[in-house]
Amino acid sequence: MLRNGIINLKPNRERPHCPALSERFIMPALGRDVDVVALFQENNLNPNIQFSTLENFAAMAMIEQGLGMSIMNELITRKWQCDVVKLPLSPPQQITLGIALPSLENASPTVKRFVKYAVDRLTC
């Protein structure tokens, strides 16, 4: 039984196999994490949601204390030092991040540099 960690979904023709669905689940973003909700809906998964928190770091601390498991993107978990098992989703999933501004063409040089930095840094 996986006590601490992030759900690992394994591919199956009908839906991913996820023995961890009976484990206590900590729902990120107070249940409004569109990526996690979509993942569950698209795969017809019904986790055992026991807790919800706005902060991913609070969820990681809860996982560390054995209160359950969650799903978070690598951008959040990559450099977070805590005593949890981090498992990749299978099949791999992606999230889309966006930057909204009136016009990249008319943006200041600083904004243009930031956009370039973000794209270079966050694009896999």
C-alpha positions as CSV (number, residue, x, y, z in Angstrom):
1,M,0.0,0.0,0.0
2,L,1.3,3.4,-0.9
3,R,1.1,5.6,2.2
4,N,2.7,8.8,1.0
5,G,3.1,10.0,-2.5
6,I,1.5,11.2,-5.7
7,I,-0.9,9.0,-7.6
8,N,0.6,6.8,-10.3
9,L,-1.9,6.1,-13.1
10,K,-1.1,3.1,-15.3
11,P,-2.6,2.8,-18.8
12,N,-5.5,0.5,-19.4
13,R,-7.7,0.3,-22.5
14,E,-10.8,1.3,-20.6
15,R,-9.3,3.6,-18.0
16,P,-6.0,3.9,-16.1
17,H,-5.4,1.4,-13.4
18,C,-5.0,3.2,-10.1
19,P,-4.9,1.0,-7.0
20,A,-4.3,4.2,-4.9
21,L,-7.9,5.5,-5.5
22,S,-9.0,4.0,-2.2
23,E,-6.2,6.0,-0.4
24,R,-7.1,9.4,1.1
25,F,-6.7,12.1,-1.5
26,I,-5.7,15.7,-0.8
27,M,-7.4,17.8,-3.5
28,P,-5.3,20.8,-4.6
29,A,-6.6,24.3,-5.2
30,L,-9.7,23.8,-3.0
31,G,-11.1,21.4,-5.5
32,R,-10.7,23.8,-8.4
33,D,-7.4,22.6,-9.9
34,V,-8.7,22.3,-13.5
35,D,-5.8,20.0,-14.5
36,V,-6.5,17.5,-11.7
37,V,-10.3,17.6,-12.2
38,A,-9.9,17.1,-15.9
39,L,-7.6,14.2,-15.4
40,F,-10.1,12.5,-13.1
41,Q,-13.1,13.3,-15.5
42,E,-11.3,12.2,-18.7
43,N,-10.3,8.9,-17.0
44,N,-13.6,8.3,-15.1
45,L,-11.7,8.2,-11.8
46,N,-13.3,8.9,-8.5
47,P,-10.7,9.6,-5.8
48,N,-11.4,9.3,-2.1
49,I,-11.1,13.1,-1.4
50,Q,-10.6,13.6,2.3
51,F,-8.9,17.0,2.4
52,S,-8.5,20.1,0.2
53,T,-6.1,22.9,0.4
54,L,-5.3,26.0,-1.6
55,E,-1.6,25.7,-1.3
56,N,0.4,22.9,-2.9
57,F,3.1,23.2,-0.3
58,A,0.5,22.6,2.4
59,A,-0.6,19.5,0.6
60,M,3.0,18.3,0.4
61,A,3.4,18.8,4.1
62,M,0.1,16.9,4.7
63,I,1.4,14.1,2.5
64,E,4.7,14.1,4.4
65,Q,2.7,13.6,7.6
66,G,0.9,10.6,6.1
67,L,-2.5,12.2,5.7
68,G,-2.9,11.1,2.1
69,M,-1.7,11.6,-1.4
70,S,-2.2,14.2,-4.2
71,I,-1.4,15.0,-7.8
72,M,0.8,17.9,-8.6
73,N,2.8,19.0,-11.6
74,E,6.6,18.7,-11.6
75,L,7.0,22.5,-11.7
76,I,5.7,22.5,-8.1
77,T,7.4,19.4,-6.8
78,R,10.8,19.5,-8.6
79,K,12.7,21.5,-6.0
80,W,10.5,21.0,-3.0
81,Q,12.5,19.1,-0.4
82,C,10.2,16.8,1.7
83,D,10.0,13.2,2.7
84,V,7.4,11.9,0.2
85,V,7.4,9.4,-2.7
86,K,7.1,11.3,-6.0
87,L,5.8,9.1,-8.8
88,P,5.2,10.2,-12.4
89,L,1.8,9.7,-14.0
90,S,1.6,7.0,-16.6
91,P,0.8,7.8,-19.2
92,P,2.5,11.2,-18.8
93,Q,0.3,14.2,-18.6
94,Q,0.9,17.9,-19.5
95,I,-0.3,21.2,-18.3
96,T,-0.5,24.4,-20.3
97,L,0.6,27.7,-18.8
98,G,-0.2,31.0,-20.4
99,I,0.9,34.7,-20.2
100,A,-1.7,37.3,-20.9
101,L,-0.7,40.8,-22.1
102,P,-2.2,43.3,-24.5
103,S,0.5,43.0,-27.1
104,L,3.9,41.2,-27.1
105,E,5.0,43.4,-30.0
106,N,4.3,46.6,-27.9
107,A,5.6,45.2,-24.6
108,S,8.5,46.7,-22.8
109,P,11.9,45.1,-23.3
110,T,11.7,43.8,-19.7
111,V,8.4,42.1,-20.4
112,K,9.8,40.6,-23.6
113,R,12.8,39.3,-21.8
114,F,10.6,37.8,-19.1
115,V,8.4,36.1,-21.7
116,K,11.4,34.6,-23.4
117,Y,12.9,33.5,-20.1
118,A,9.6,31.8,-19.1
119,V,9.2,30.1,-22.4
120,D,12.8,28.8,-22.4
121,R,12.7,27.7,-18.8
122,L,9.3,26.1,-18.8
123,T,9.1,24.5,-22.2
124,C,9.9,20.8,-22.1
